Amino acid sequence: MSADNANYLPMPSLRNLQSFIEVANTLSINGAAENLNITPSAVSHQISTLEKFINKKLFTRNGKGVALTATGKKYLKEVSGPINTIGRATDKIINSVNNEILRIHSSPSFGFSWLIKRIGVFRELHPDITINLSCSYENVQFARDNIDIDIRHGIPDWDAYTVLTIKNDRVMVMASPDYLEKNIISTPLDLQNNVLIHSTSTMLNWNKWFSYHNIKYPPTNHELSFDRSYMSFEAASLGLGVILESSILGMDYMNDGRLSLVFSDEYSIPINAHHIVFPHSNEKQYKVKTFIKWIASELTVSGFTL
């Protein structure tokens, strides 16, 4: 390093870092290329350039794609925050307005069944923060998609970010009062004579429920199947069958009488399926801290915790 550059730290290309983060999150060269709208060979070249620059291997190749090395995992945790900060700072300058904009992405069912019903309360308490809410099951990237907070559904395997898991949730069997009046369900075995609505996106399905409670799995009648829990809830509230779903998503349906529990708590299953995820660099942001404090309070009122 020359004397003129002695005071500067080594700085790789931002484009190389973007490719690294995308490959690390998708564990696929092709998947990263599709998300970045470039060719797989370009992604491979950028990863190779970055590995040469730092003189370390960041990935190992396998039949399924790629996997992060120990160095790669450490590097991802270190650089993902600063890259997000650069993106957020740039967006803030471009779109500077008086109000803070909090951009939240959520899994569809949590967004539709729980969060959107309470956004009004947050707005009344914090009129200085504008909420921008989007919902999908896409694997969003904070910097690329300009997201502050992502409310995810699934197994929490996101070591590069801060993850706050919503606790005390349970999977329960629910149906509408009208359906229960017309159909006798006294024991789990009675379910074999009823329509079991299947949600393909849930972590626990009917097979696992019967197995968990050591009940021989009977022939089931999946006349209805949905890939979104909120559709299963609507179908059940219309008296179309019985659902196996999250208590946090079903609480409003039960509180207003559209759904009822079919069995007592002994036939429920504890689950931690919803998580509030954001980059470490966002922890000190006013808008993020304010939202986390608010949602923790809202959850506590209903018996859930972060």
N, C-alpha and C positions, 0 to 999 in steps of 0.2 A: 504494500500500500504506500502510495507516495505521501510526502509531507503535507501536500495540499489537501489530501483526503483523510489524513490521520484522525481528524475529529469527527468523521462521519461513520455511523454504523453501517454494516452491510445491508442493503435494501434490495430484495428481489422485485421482479416485475409484478405489479398489481394483477395483471392478466394471468400470470402463473399462479398467484395466490388464489385467485377466483377459481381457476380450474382445480387446484388442490382441494379447496373447501368443498366444491361441488362433487368431486370424485369421492372424497372422504364421507360425505353424507349419503351418497347413492351407492357407494362401493361398486361402481360400474363405470367404465370408460364410456360406453355407449350411452348410458343414462345421463351422465354428466354432459356429454356432447349435445344430446337432445335438449337438455335444460338450458344450455348456454348458446344454443343455435349455431354451433360450429361442428366441424367434422371430428370423428373419433381420433383420427391421426393428429389433428391439431391439439386435442386434449393430451394425447400421449406425449407429443413433443413438448408441450408446456410443463408437464409433470417431469419429464426427463431433464429439461432445462433447470427446473427448480432443484431437483435432486443433485445435479452437477454443481449448482451454485452453492448449496449448503454442504455438499460432499457427504450426504447421508441418504440412506434408502428410506423413503416414506411409505412405500407400499410393497407388499408381496403379491405376486400373481398366483391365482389358483383357477381351478376349473369353473368356479362359479363367478369369477370376476376378480376383484382385488380385495385385499385386507390391509388395514393400517398396521405398520410396525409400531413398536413401543415408542420410537422416535416420532413417528407420524402422529400418534395419539397425543403426545405431549405438544407437538408443534401446532396441531389443530386447536387445542385448548388455548394456546398462547395467541394465535393470530386471528381466530374467528372474531373475538371481541373488537380488536382494533379495526379490522376491515368493516365491521358493522358500524363502528363509530364514524369512520370516514364517510360511509354511505349516508348515515343519518345527518352528519354535519353538512354534507353537500345538499341533501334534500331540504334541510332547515333553511339554508341560504336561498335556495331556489324558490321555495314555497313559504317564505316567512310571512306569518300572519300574526295577529294579536293573540289569538287563542292557541294553546297547545293542542296538537292533534295526536291522539293516542290511537294507533293502528293495531287492531286486534284481529287475529285470525282464529277461528274456532272450528272444531269438528261440528258438522251440521246439527246433530241432535242436541248437543249441549247448547249450541248457539240459539236454536229455535225453541227448544223446550224449557230452557232455564234462563239463559243470559238475557235474551232480548226482552223478556218480560220484566226485567229489573233495571234495564238501562235508564228508564225514566227517573228512577230514584237516584241513580248516580248523577244524572244531568242536573237534577234539582240541587244536589249537594255540592256539585263542582261545575258550575256553569263556565268556568274558565278553561275547561278541557273538552275538546270536541272528539267524540267517539267515531271512529271509522271501523265498522265491523264487516268482515267477510267470512263466509263459511264454506268449507269444502273438505274433502279427505285427501287433498293434494299434499305432497311432501314439500311444504314451503321452506324457503331459505330466508333468513331474516334480512340480510343485506340486499340480496337480489330482489326480493319481493317487498322490501320496505315495510317490514312488520316489526312492531315493538314487543308484542306478546302473542304467543301461540298457545291456545288451549287444546291439548291433544288427547286422543283416546288411544289406549293401548298399553303396552309394556314399556315402562320408562327406561329407555336405553339411549340417553342423550347426554353423555358425559361432558360434552363441550359447553353445556348450558346450565343455567340455574333451573332446577326442576322442583316445583312445589306440588305435591300430590294431594288431591282432595280425599280425605280419609272418612271412615265411618259409612261409606256407601255399601249397599247390599243389593244383590239380585233377588227379586221377589216375583211371585206369581200373581198376576193381576187380571181382572176382567171387569166388565161394566156391571152395575147392579142389575140392569135389565137382563143381561145374559145369564147371570147367576140365578135369577128368578125362574128362568126357563130351563136351566140345565142343572142337574144335581151333581155337585162336586164336594164330596165329604172327605175323601182320601185321595192321595196322589194317583192311585190306580183308577179312579174315576175319570182321570184325564184321557184315558185311551178311548173314551166314548165322546170326546169333545174335540173341537177344532183348536189345534195348537198353532198359533201364529209364530212363524219363524223369522227372526231377525238375523240376517247373514253377517252383519257388521259387529255383533256383540262378541265379547271375549268368552262368555259362557252360553252354551246352547242347551237345548232340552236334553240331549244325550248326556252331557256332563252333569246336568242338574239331577237326573235320575241316578246316575252313577255316584255322585257325591252323597246322596241320601240312601245309598245301598238299596235302591229299588230296582227290581228287574225292569229293564226298559221295554215297555209294551209297544205294540205297533201304533204308530202315530198317524194322525191325519193332518199333514201340513197342506191344507187347502190354500193357505195364504203365506207368502214369503216376501219379505221386503229387505232392501239393502240399506235402509235408513231407519233408525229406531223411532224417529218421530212419526213415520208412516205407520209403524206397528202400533204405536200409542193411539193414533187416530182411528185405526181399524178396530182396535179393542174397545175404544170409547163408543164406537158406533154399534157395539154388540156383535161383532163378527167373529169373536173367538177369544182365546186365552193367551196372554203374553208372559214372557219371562224377561224382565227388564230391570234396569237400575232404579233404585229408590229415589235418587236425587233427580232423575229425569221424570219420574212418575209422581213426585210429591204434589205438584199443582193439580194434576188430574185427580188425585185422591182427595186433596183438600176441597176441591169444588164438587166432589161427588160423581165425577164422570167415570172413575174407576174405583174398585175396591180390592183389598187383599183377599186372595182366595184361601190362603192358609196362614197360620200363625208364624211368628219369627223363626220357629224351629226348622221351617222348611225354606228359609232364606239362606243365602251364601254371601259372606263378606267379600268385597272386591274393591280394589283401588284402580279404577280404569281411566280416570280423568286427571290431567296434569296441566298446571300452568307453567309454561316454559318460556324463557327469555335469555338473551345473552348476558353474561356476567357484567358487561359494561353498562347495561341498562338499569342495574340495581339501584343506582343513586339518582336516577332521573325522577324529577318531581311527579310527572304524570304516571309513571310506572309504579312508584311507591304509593301514590294516592289510590290507584286502582287496586293494588294488592291489599292494601289496608281495608278498602271498602268491600271487596269480594270476600275477604276473610270474615268480616263482620256479618255479611249477608248469609254466609254458609253456617256460621255459628248459631244464628237464630234458628236454623232448621236442623241443628244437631250434627252438622258436618264441621270438619276442621281442615286447615292447611298444615 
